[in-house]
Amino acid sequence: MEILIEELEGSLWIAAVDQGRLEGIEVDPVFEEVRAGYIYWGKISRIDTALDAAFVDLDGTNTGLLHNADVRIKDKNGSYRKGGAEAIGKALRAGQMVAVQAKDGFIPQDPDHADKDAAKNPRVSMNIALPGRYLIHAPQESDHRVSRRIRDKKMRAQLRAMLDSMAGCDRCILRAAAAGIQTDVLVREGRILKAAWEGMSRYFTGDEPGLIFEGPNAFQRVVADQAGRNISRITVTVMDHFQMAEEWCELYAPDLVTKIVPLEVPGMDVDLALFEQRDLIGAIESLFHPYALLPGGGTVILQETAALIAIDVNRGADTRSALSVNREAAAEIARQIRLRNLGGIVVVDFLKMKKKVEADQLVKALQAAF
């Protein structure tokens, strides 16, 4: 797998490509004022009893929305409990200072073309998480745990036992990509994340809101998402990005430092010249289509609604068995969900299969794809 680092009008674009196929894409828009993962020392500006939520002044300009379920209350013994058991107004008050992390990004709208329905406050949470390559440090967690994506019971038990024996990895979540990684690598990352949290915690003081920590950028998110894959090369076209990638890799991914390669692309004046050279523009544009084509001739239709994501599998010109088409669709559906950053409730209407054994095989194919 190769990671491509590009820039377009100040925005950072990162793509993960495997054998010419787009497997990951992340963008940091230059005008994004609040970015998912940013950590703020915020001030509660008001409590909304109807929403059972609080509005939080993040930096004197931007305001976040804190739902009751995202509140974390520190008990006298130092442990944290989740909000929601009582009205948010009983747990928080206007003027109170709280540490919060953005769950959404926010880009201010052009006043002349503003969409009132789209002008929503970014969601924030007091359940803060610091992601690394293989671990996530969650200071408000009462214990460490293994990612839910690891379903094998034997593997989960082995990883949990390993976590229990690792000093410095308390209150950490072991990511699925950590399976098979040496213990000393995980311990090192756990200590780095814990030290980062302790360092920023010193700034959680005073009554002025502000940004304390910039969360992972597009490059860091892609590398973490692809941590379970063999990354053979990281290609960079802008030297500032070379330094950014090198500094992060030296800390979290030393094995990748020597794989960062600067490249001068012919026709650098063309937008996203590196992506153009690798023939990725069409693949990126296709993510705005409500469908995805399957290699065998079928299609996957994706429709996003307010309540859920509806996905329909069509056979098209594919004459193979329903199971064959469905298994091919399962792999593509997982890929599309990752590329389009879809979440929430997802309902998939696969082709009808008559045998239970075929349905079981399809479930296994879905699990493997995710």
Backbone torsions as a table, in degrees:
resi	resn	phi	psi	omega
1	MET	NA	144.0	178.6
2	GLU	-121.1	138.6	174.7
3	ILE	-103.2	127.7	180.0
4	LEU	-109.3	130.8	-180.0
5	ILE	-114.1	120.9	-178.0
6	GLU	-133.4	170.1	177.6
7	GLU	-139.0	140.0	176.9
8	LEU	-136.5	110.2	178.0
9	GLU	51.2	42.8	177.1
10	GLY	89.4	-11.9	179.1
11	SER	-89.0	140.0	-179.2
12	LEU	-89.5	125.9	179.4
13	TRP	-118.3	128.6	179.4
14	ILE	-128.8	132.7	177.9
15	ALA	-127.9	143.4	172.2
16	ALA	-109.4	125.3	-174.2
17	VAL	-126.4	131.7	177.7
18	ASP	-126.0	113.1	-179.0
19	GLN	53.4	44.5	177.2
20	GLY	79.6	0.5	-176.7
21	ARG	-106.4	129.4	-179.7
22	LEU	-69.0	121.6	-178.4
23	GLU	-116.7	-13.8	179.4
24	GLY	-161.1	144.2	178.8
25	ILE	-148.4	130.1	177.0
26	GLU	-137.6	143.4	-179.5
27	VAL	-134.5	135.0	171.9
28	ASP	-108.6	99.0	-179.7
29	PRO	-63.4	138.6	-175.9
30	VAL	-65.1	-28.4	-177.2
31	PHE	-92.9	6.9	-179.7
32	GLU	-73.0	115.0	-176.5
33	GLU	-86.0	-34.1	175.1
34	VAL	-120.1	128.4	-177.8
35	ARG	-119.5	139.8	178.1
36	ALA	-54.5	129.0	-178.7
37	GLY	103.9	-19.2	177.8
38	TYR	-63.6	143.5	-179.4
39	ILE	-115.8	130.9	-175.1
40	TYR	-123.8	150.5	164.5
41	TRP	-96.5	99.5	-169.5
42	GLY	-106.2	162.5	179.3
43	LYS	-118.9	128.4	176.9
44	ILE	-65.8	115.4	-178.7
45	SER	-88.3	-36.2	175.1
46	ARG	-164.7	156.9	177.3
47	ILE	-103.6	130.6	177.0
48	ASP	-107.1	103.4	-176.6
49	THR	-68.1	-31.0	180.0
50	ALA	-66.3	-41.2	178.6
51	LEU	-84.1	-13.4	-171.6
52	ASP	52.4	50.7	-176.3
53	ALA	-147.6	166.9	178.5
54	ALA	-123.4	143.9	172.9
55	PHE	-94.7	131.0	-173.1
56	VAL	-118.3	123.2	173.4
57	ASP	-73.6	116.7	-174.4
58	LEU	-87.1	-41.7	-173.5
59	ASP	-151.7	18.9	-177.3
60	GLY	89.0	-13.4	-180.0
61	THR	-122.2	-47.5	-176.5
62	ASN	-101.1	147.4	-178.4
63	THR	-122.6	133.2	178.2
64	GLY	-106.4	158.5	179.1
65	LEU	-109.4	119.1	-178.3
66	LEU	-108.0	108.3	177.4
67	HIS	-78.0	154.8	-177.2
68	ASN	-57.9	-37.8	-178.8
69	ALA	-65.0	-19.8	-179.6
70	ASP	-97.0	5.7	176.7
71	VAL	-79.9	143.7	173.1
72	ARG	-126.4	126.5	-175.3
73	ILE	-110.6	125.2	-178.7
74	LYS	-87.0	123.7	178.3
75	ASP	-85.2	171.6	-177.2
76	LYS	-63.2	-27.6	-179.0
77	ASN	-83.8	2.9	177.2
78	GLY	93.7	-9.5	178.5
79	SER	-83.5	164.9	-178.4
80	TYR	-116.6	146.5	173.6
81	ARG	-126.4	151.2	-176.4
82	LYS	-75.6	143.1	176.3
83	GLY	-73.5	174.1	178.4
84	GLY	113.4	-20.0	-179.4
85	ALA	-72.4	-24.2	177.9
86	GLU	-139.2	167.6	-179.6
87	ALA	-58.9	145.0	-176.2
88	ILE	-61.8	-28.6	179.6
89	GLY	-66.1	-17.6	177.1
90	LYS	-87.9	-17.4	-179.6
91	ALA	-98.7	-31.8	-177.9
92	LEU	-129.6	159.3	178.2
93	ARG	-137.8	155.5	177.9
94	ALA	-60.5	136.4	-179.4
95	GLY	94.0	-13.0	-179.4
96	GLN	-73.0	141.2	178.2
97	MET	-94.2	135.3	-178.4
98	VAL	-141.3	148.3	173.0
99	ALA	-88.6	126.0	-178.6
100	VAL	-134.8	157.9	177.3
101	GLN	-123.1	134.4	179.8
102	ALA	-69.5	133.4	175.6
103	LYS	-99.4	-18.6	179.4
104	ASP	-126.6	162.5	170.6
105	GLY	-94.7	164.2	178.2
106	PHE	-143.9	126.2	175.8
107	ILE	-118.0	120.4	179.4
108	PRO	-61.3	142.9	-177.3
109	GLN	-90.8	152.2	172.1
110	ASP	-67.2	119.7	-177.6
111	PRO	-53.6	-30.8	-177.8
112	ASP	-77.0	-16.3	-178.8
113	HIS	-131.3	32.7	-175.9
114	ALA	-73.7	139.2	174.3
115	ASP	-106.6	108.8	-175.1
116	LYS	-58.5	-36.2	-178.9
117	ASP	-69.5	-26.7	-177.2
118	ALA	-89.6	-15.6	-176.9
119	ALA	-79.9	74.1	-178.6
120	LYS	-106.8	151.6	176.3
121	ASN	-73.2	139.7	177.2
122	PRO	-65.7	141.4	177.5
123	ARG	-75.4	142.2	176.2
124	VAL	-128.8	162.0	-178.5
125	SER	-141.1	147.5	173.3
126	MET	-87.2	-5.7	177.0
127	ASN	-87.5	86.2	-171.0
128	ILE	-82.2	141.4	178.9
129	ALA	-135.1	130.7	177.1
130	LEU	-109.1	105.5	-177.1
131	PRO	-83.8	138.3	170.0
132	GLY	-112.9	-155.2	-179.6
133	ARG	-81.5	-40.5	-176.6
134	TYR	-119.5	-16.1	-177.5
135	LEU	-127.3	158.0	170.0
136	ILE	-125.2	121.7	177.4
137	HIS	-88.9	121.1	-177.7
138	ALA	-119.8	91.1	-172.5
139	PRO	-59.4	-27.4	-178.8
140	GLN	-87.8	-2.1	176.7
141	GLU	-73.3	145.1	179.7
142	SER	-80.3	-18.4	-176.0
143	ASP	-154.5	173.0	173.0
144	HIS	-91.1	158.5	-178.0
145	ARG	-154.8	171.5	-178.8
146	VAL	-102.7	142.2	-179.9
147	SER	-53.5	139.7	178.2
148	ARG	-66.2	-17.2	179.9
149	ARG	-69.4	-20.2	176.4
150	ILE	-86.9	105.6	-172.0
151	ARG	-95.8	-24.9	-178.2
152	ASP	-63.9	120.8	-174.5
153	LYS	-63.0	-41.2	-179.8
154	LYS	-64.7	-43.4	178.9
155	MET	-64.2	-41.4	179.1
156	ARG	-61.2	-42.8	-179.4
157	ALA	-64.0	-40.7	179.6
158	GLN	-65.4	-43.4	-179.4
159	LEU	-68.4	-37.1	178.2
160	ARG	-65.1	-41.5	177.4
161	ALA	-62.5	-38.4	178.5
162	MET	-65.3	-42.7	178.3
163	LEU	-61.2	-42.2	-179.1
164	ASP	-60.3	-30.0	-176.3
165	SER	-91.6	-4.2	-174.8
166	MET	-94.5	109.5	177.2
167	ALA	-70.3	138.3	177.9
168	GLY	90.8	0.0	-179.2
169	CYS	-113.5	25.1	176.8
170	ASP	-68.1	148.3	-178.3
171	ARG	58.7	36.8	176.8
172	CYS	-115.3	148.9	173.9
173	ILE	-107.4	125.2	179.9
174	LEU	-84.1	118.8	-178.6
175	ARG	-75.2	159.1	-178.0
176	ALA	-58.8	-32.7	-178.7
177	ALA	-68.9	-11.7	-177.4
178	ALA	-76.9	-14.5	179.2
179	ALA	-60.1	122.3	179.2
180	GLY	92.5	-3.8	179.3
181	ILE	-85.8	141.3	-178.2
182	GLN	-62.0	144.3	-175.8
183	THR	-59.5	-40.3	-177.5
184	ASP	-64.2	-30.5	176.7
185	VAL	-67.0	-42.9	-179.6
186	LEU	-68.1	-42.2	179.5
187	VAL	-61.8	-43.1	179.1
188	ARG	-60.0	-46.0	-179.3
189	GLU	-66.7	-40.3	178.8
190	GLY	-59.3	-41.5	179.7
191	ARG	-68.7	-36.8	177.8
192	ILE	-63.7	-44.5	-179.1
193	LEU	-66.9	-41.0	179.4
194	LYS	-64.4	-40.8	178.6
195	ALA	-65.3	-36.9	178.2
196	ALA	-63.1	-41.8	179.5
197	TRP	-65.7	-45.1	-179.9
198	GLU	-62.9	-36.3	179.3
199	GLY	-66.2	-45.7	-178.6
200	MET	-73.5	-25.8	-178.7
201	SER	-62.3	-25.3	179.0
202	ARG	-64.8	-19.7	-178.7
203	TYR	-94.0	1.6	177.2
204	PHE	-84.1	70.8	-177.7
205	THR	-152.8	160.8	-179.3
206	GLY	85.3	178.9	-177.2
207	ASP	-117.7	19.8	176.4
208	GLU	-106.8	122.5	179.7
209	PRO	-73.5	153.7	177.9
210	GLY	-180.0	167.3	177.8
211	LEU	-76.2	128.0	-178.9
212	ILE	-103.2	-39.0	-172.9
213	PHE	-147.4	129.5	175.3
214	GLU	-84.1	123.0	-178.6
215	GLY	-70.2	-176.1	-176.3
216	PRO	-60.3	135.3	176.1
217	ASN	-84.2	-177.6	-174.2
218	ALA	-59.6	-40.1	179.6
219	PHE	-63.1	-46.9	-178.8
220	GLN	-64.2	-37.5	179.7
221	ARG	-66.3	-42.4	-179.3
222	VAL	-66.3	-44.5	-179.6
223	VAL	-62.4	-40.6	178.3
224	ALA	-66.3	-41.7	179.4
225	ASP	-63.5	-32.3	-177.0
226	GLN	-101.7	20.3	-175.0
227	ALA	-62.7	-25.3	179.3
228	GLY	-83.7	-2.8	-179.3
229	ARG	-102.9	161.4	177.5
230	ASN	-86.6	104.9	179.2
231	ILE	-87.6	113.5	-174.8
232	SER	-93.1	-20.7	-174.7
233	ARG	-160.9	143.4	173.2
234	ILE	-123.0	111.1	-173.8
235	THR	-101.3	129.4	-174.9
236	VAL	-125.9	138.9	178.1
237	THR	-109.4	-14.3	-179.3
238	VAL	-119.2	127.2	-173.7
239	MET	-64.4	-30.4	175.7
240	ASP	-60.8	-37.7	178.7
241	HIS	-73.0	-30.6	175.8
242	PHE	-60.1	-45.9	-179.8
243	GLN	-65.5	-41.9	178.9
244	MET	-59.5	-47.7	-178.6
245	ALA	-65.6	-40.5	-178.4
246	GLU	-64.7	-43.6	-179.0
247	GLU	-63.5	-42.4	-179.2
248	TRP	-69.4	-42.5	-178.8
249	CYS	-65.8	-36.3	177.8
250	GLU	-59.0	-32.3	-177.9
251	LEU	-85.9	-48.2	-170.9
252	TYR	-108.1	-20.6	-176.5
253	ALA	-144.0	66.4	-177.2
254	PRO	-56.5	-28.1	-178.8
255	ASP	-69.7	-14.3	-178.0
256	LEU	-97.3	-9.6	-174.5
257	VAL	-57.2	-45.2	-177.3
258	THR	-74.3	-7.5	-178.8
259	LYS	-95.5	0.1	178.3
260	ILE	-83.1	119.6	-172.5
261	VAL	-126.6	122.5	174.6
262	PRO	-75.9	145.1	-178.4
263	LEU	-142.0	131.3	173.4
264	GLU	-97.9	115.9	-175.8
265	VAL	-93.9	129.4	175.2
266	PRO	-57.0	135.3	-179.0
267	GLY	76.7	40.8	-177.3
268	MET	-62.6	-16.2	179.6
269	ASP	-75.1	-9.4	177.3
270	VAL	-80.0	138.7	178.3
271	ASP	-58.4	132.4	178.5
272	LEU	50.3	51.3	-174.7
273	ALA	-59.0	-38.2	-179.9
274	LEU	-66.1	-41.3	177.2
275	PHE	-65.8	-37.5	178.1
276	GLU	-64.3	-43.3	-179.7
277	GLN	-61.6	-36.5	-178.5
278	ARG	-89.5	8.0	175.9
279	ASP	59.6	46.3	-178.1
280	LEU	-105.2	-12.5	-174.5
281	ILE	-60.2	-43.5	179.3
282	GLY	-62.4	-40.2	179.3
283	ALA	-65.1	-37.6	178.5
284	ILE	-70.0	-43.5	178.8
285	GLU	-62.5	-32.0	-178.5
286	SER	-65.9	-19.4	179.6
287	LEU	-69.5	-14.1	176.8
288	PHE	-90.9	-3.7	176.5
289	HIS	-85.7	149.9	-179.3
290	PRO	-82.8	20.8	-178.5
291	TYR	-151.5	164.5	173.5
292	ALA	-137.6	139.5	-178.2
293	LEU	-87.4	141.1	176.6
294	LEU	-98.7	147.9	-177.8
295	PRO	-56.5	-33.0	-176.6
296	GLY	-81.8	-4.2	179.4
297	GLY	114.0	-9.3	178.2
298	GLY	-83.0	179.8	178.7
299	THR	-139.0	156.0	173.5
300	VAL	-119.2	121.3	-179.9
301	ILE	-99.2	127.4	-178.7
302	LEU	-117.5	126.1	179.5
303	GLN	-130.9	119.7	-178.6
304	GLU	-97.7	123.6	177.2
305	THR	-117.3	176.4	-179.8
306	ALA	-66.3	-28.3	-173.9
307	ALA	-96.2	-32.6	-173.8
308	LEU	-163.2	174.3	173.7
309	ILE	-105.4	118.3	179.6
310	ALA	-102.1	127.2	-178.8
311	ILE	-126.2	130.9	-178.4
312	ASP	-122.5	132.9	179.2
313	VAL	-100.4	125.0	178.2
314	ASN	-114.4	139.6	-178.8
315	ARG	-70.2	-39.5	-177.1
316	GLY	61.3	-129.4	-178.2
317	ALA	-91.0	4.9	-177.7
318	ASP	-77.2	121.8	-177.3
319	THR	-100.0	5.1	179.9
320	ARG	-73.5	177.2	-179.4
321	SER	-64.8	158.3	178.9
322	ALA	-59.5	-38.0	179.8
323	LEU	-63.4	-43.1	-179.6
324	SER	-62.2	-43.7	179.3
325	VAL	-66.3	-42.4	-178.8
326	ASN	-64.7	-39.6	179.5
327	ARG	-66.9	-38.8	176.5
328	GLU	-64.9	-40.2	179.7
329	ALA	-66.9	-37.3	-179.3
330	ALA	-59.1	-44.4	179.2
331	ALA	-64.1	-40.8	-179.0
332	GLU	-71.9	-35.9	178.3
333	ILE	-62.3	-44.6	177.9
334	ALA	-60.8	-41.9	179.1
335	ARG	-63.7	-43.9	-179.6
336	GLN	-66.2	-37.4	178.4
337	ILE	-63.2	-40.8	178.2
338	ARG	-68.2	-47.6	-176.1
339	LEU	-66.0	-38.0	-177.7
340	ARG	-89.5	-2.3	179.6
341	ASN	56.2	47.6	179.9
342	LEU	-85.8	149.4	179.5
343	GLY	-154.3	180.0	-178.2
344	GLY	88.2	-151.0	-179.7
345	ILE	-80.1	125.5	178.9
346	VAL	-119.5	123.3	179.3
347	VAL	-114.5	125.2	-178.0
348	VAL	-117.4	128.1	176.3
349	ASP	-101.9	95.3	178.8
350	PHE	-81.2	167.5	173.2
351	LEU	-63.4	144.0	-177.1
352	LYS	-67.3	134.3	176.6
353	MET	-123.6	142.0	-173.2
354	LYS	-87.5	-28.7	-172.7
355	LYS	-102.9	139.3	178.7
356	LYS	-63.5	-35.4	-179.5
357	VAL	-61.9	-32.4	177.6
358	GLU	-70.5	-40.2	177.6
359	ALA	-62.3	-39.0	178.7
360	ASP	-64.4	-40.5	178.3
361	GLN	-64.1	-36.9	179.2
362	LEU	-67.4	-40.7	178.0
363	VAL	-60.7	-42.9	178.3
364	LYS	-63.8	-38.0	178.2
365	ALA	-64.8	-39.0	178.1
366	LEU	-65.0	-46.0	179.8
367	GLN	-61.0	-41.2	179.6
368	ALA	-66.2	-34.8	-177.3
369	ALA	-69.7	-29.3	-179.3
370	PHE	-94.1	NA	NA
